[in-house]
Amino acid sequence: MENPNSVLLQARNLNFSYPGKTLFSDWSGDISAGINLVLGGDGRGKTSLLQLLAGDLQAHSGQLQIQGIALHEQVAQYRSLVFWLDPRADTFDQISVQEYFSSVCNRYPQFDEKLLENAIEGLALTSHMHKHLYMLSTGSKRKVWLAAAFAAGATINLLDDPFAALDKSSIEFIHKTLLQLAQNPGQAWVLAMYATPPGLPLSCLIDLGD
């Protein structure tokens, strides 16, 4: 049987900096099946690391590999294994929530309609399905991204501060869903947060410091 904490993504010797600020210097780490936490204070590079792992940001040097598929060799195939969306993004503002979910379904072959239905109900999105995304509050847009992540079936799922700007019932639903999905030995959930979330078992902790 496959080890439930098997390594799904390997990062080796990543170097990345913004003008005047080095974030990662020969950084290496592994992302395992289950829940992985990227912990750190403001400006420590939590979101940038998620963007690097997603292939949205290009490292100056180093290698990223998901189960033998290297980003620098097979860009499209690597990215097809990753779910990532910056919660601040306005890329999909001009389409409806339903249209956005349809686009995610078309992109990910393991998309699970039942998981999506559960997430729509659990995150109280039913009344928003025909609204354009620009019409939604910050919290509601975050719920849309999270519902898509839960349903996508991607190998690597990158969630930036997933509990931010959400109501208590939604936080409880996300917590419960992560506990369930973390049992899948073929999926990794990477949460970037300022503090360790209580009650979630961690496969890996990446501490970027305060």
GIDA-V36534 format. One record per residue. N is the residue number from 0. RES is the residue in one letter. SS is DSSP state (A for helix, B for strand, O for the rest). PHI is phi as a letter, one per 30 degrees, with the letter a starting at -180 (none if undefined). PSI is psi in degrees with one decimal (none if undefined). Layout:
n = [N	N]
res = [RES	RES]
ss = [SS	SS]
phi = [PHI	PHI]
psi = [PSI	PSI]
This chain:
n = [0	1	2	3	4	5	6	7	8	9	10	11	12	13	14	15	16	17	18	19	20	21	22	23	24	25	26	27	28	29	30	31	32	33	34	35	36	37	38	39	40	41	42	43	44	45	46	47	48	49	50	51	52	53	54	55	56	57	58	59	60	61	62	63	64	65	66	67	68	69	70	71	72	73	74	75	76	77	78	79	80	81	82	83	84	85	86	87	88	89	90	91	92	93	94	95	96	97	98	99	100	101	102	103	104	105	106	107	108	109	110	111	112	113	114	115	116	117	118	119	120	121	122	123	124	125	126	127	128	129	130	131	132	133	134	135	136	137	138	139	140	141	142	143	144	145	146	147	148	149	150	151	152	153	154	155	156	157	158	159	160	161	162	163	164	165	166	167	168	169	170	171	172	173	174	175	176	177	178	179	180	181	182	183	184	185	186	187	188	189	190	191	192	193	194	195	196	197	198	199	200	201	202	203	204	205	206	207	208	209]
res = [M	E	N	P	N	S	V	L	L	Q	A	R	N	L	N	F	S	Y	P	G	K	T	L	F	S	D	W	S	G	D	I	S	A	G	I	N	L	V	L	G	G	D	G	R	G	K	T	S	L	L	Q	L	L	A	G	D	L	Q	A	H	S	G	Q	L	Q	I	Q	G	I	A	L	H	E	Q	V	A	Q	Y	R	S	L	V	F	W	L	D	P	R	A	D	T	F	D	Q	I	S	V	Q	E	Y	F	S	S	V	C	N	R	Y	P	Q	F	D	E	K	L	L	E	N	A	I	E	G	L	A	L	T	S	H	M	H	K	H	L	Y	M	L	S	T	G	S	K	R	K	V	W	L	A	A	A	F	A	A	G	A	T	I	N	L	L	D	D	P	F	A	A	L	D	K	S	S	I	E	F	I	H	K	T	L	L	Q	L	A	Q	N	P	G	Q	A	W	V	L	A	M	Y	A	T	P	P	G	L	P	L	S	C	L	I	D	L	G	D]
ss = [O	O	O	O	O	O	B	B	B	B	B	B	B	B	B	B	B	B	O	O	B	B	B	B	B	B	B	B	B	B	B	B	O	B	B	B	B	B	B	O	O	O	O	O	O	A	A	A	A	A	A	A	A	A	O	O	O	O	O	O	B	B	B	B	B	B	O	O	B	B	O	O	O	O	A	A	A	A	A	O	O	B	B	B	O	O	O	O	O	O	O	O	O	O	O	B	A	A	A	A	A	A	A	A	A	A	A	O	O	O	O	O	A	A	A	A	A	A	A	A	A	A	O	O	O	A	A	A	O	O	O	B	A	A	A	O	O	A	A	A	A	A	A	A	A	A	A	A	A	A	A	A	O	O	O	B	B	B	B	B	O	O	O	O	O	O	O	A	A	A	A	A	A	A	A	A	A	A	A	A	A	O	O	O	O	O	O	B	B	B	B	B	B	O	O	O	O	O	O	O	O	O	O	B	B	B	B	O	O	O]
phi = [none	d	d	d	c	d	d	c	b	c	c	b	h	d	b	a	b	c	e	i	b	d	c	b	b	h	d	b	a	c	c	c	e	j	c	c	c	c	c	l	d	e	i	d	j	e	d	d	d	e	d	d	d	d	i	d	c	c	d	d	a	j	b	b	b	c	h	i	c	c	e	d	c	b	e	d	d	d	d	d	c	b	c	a	b	d	d	c	d	c	e	c	e	c	c	d	e	d	d	d	d	d	d	d	e	d	d	c	d	c	e	c	d	d	d	d	e	d	d	e	d	d	c	h	c	e	d	c	e	c	d	d	d	d	d	d	d	e	d	d	d	d	d	d	d	d	e	d	d	d	d	d	i	d	d	c	b	c	c	c	h	d	c	d	i	c	d	e	d	d	d	d	d	d	e	d	d	d	d	d	d	d	d	d	d	c	b	b	c	c	c	c	b	d	b	d	d	d	i	c	d	c	d	a	b	c	c	c	i	d]
psi = [143.0	137.0	124.3	-15.8	27.5	149.6	126.3	-29.0	134.5	129.8	130.2	122.4	46.9	135.1	126.8	138.4	152.9	162.9	118.7	2.1	114.1	125.3	-43.1	126.0	108.4	44.4	133.2	145.8	163.0	143.9	122.1	163.0	145.2	-151.5	122.4	136.1	124.9	111.2	137.4	161.0	-175.9	134.5	8.0	-8.6	19.0	-54.9	-39.5	-37.5	-42.3	-42.2	-36.6	-45.4	-31.8	-18.7	8.4	-34.7	141.1	121.1	149.4	-31.8	167.2	175.4	143.8	136.0	131.7	108.0	50.0	-5.8	112.0	135.2	-42.6	-13.7	-35.7	72.4	-51.5	-42.7	-40.7	-50.0	-27.0	-14.3	-0.8	134.4	122.9	134.4	122.9	122.0	-15.7	-1.2	144.6	15.9	-37.2	16.6	-27.9	7.2	165.7	165.2	-44.3	-42.8	-36.4	-45.8	-37.9	-38.3	-36.4	-41.6	-41.5	-26.3	-34.0	114.4	-21.4	12.6	134.9	108.0	-34.8	-41.7	-37.5	-45.5	-43.3	-40.8	-38.9	-43.0	-46.6	-27.1	10.1	49.9	-3.6	-43.3	-8.7	-4.1	-33.4	4.5	147.6	148.5	-28.7	-17.6	-11.9	152.6	167.2	-44.8	-41.3	-38.7	-40.6	-39.0	-38.9	-46.6	-40.6	-42.3	-41.5	-42.1	-44.3	-36.3	-21.3	-37.2	20.5	156.2	-45.3	123.0	116.8	115.7	116.5	110.6	61.6	-17.9	-0.2	142.7	27.7	154.5	165.1	-43.9	-36.1	-40.8	-42.7	-39.4	-44.2	-43.3	-49.4	-42.7	-42.1	-39.5	-39.6	-48.3	-26.4	-12.7	-12.7	115.2	-5.9	8.7	143.8	138.6	119.5	112.7	123.9	119.8	162.9	-25.8	155.9	125.0	132.4	145.9	7.4	120.5	131.0	132.1	-29.9	142.8	123.7	105.9	111.7	-1.2	168.3	none]
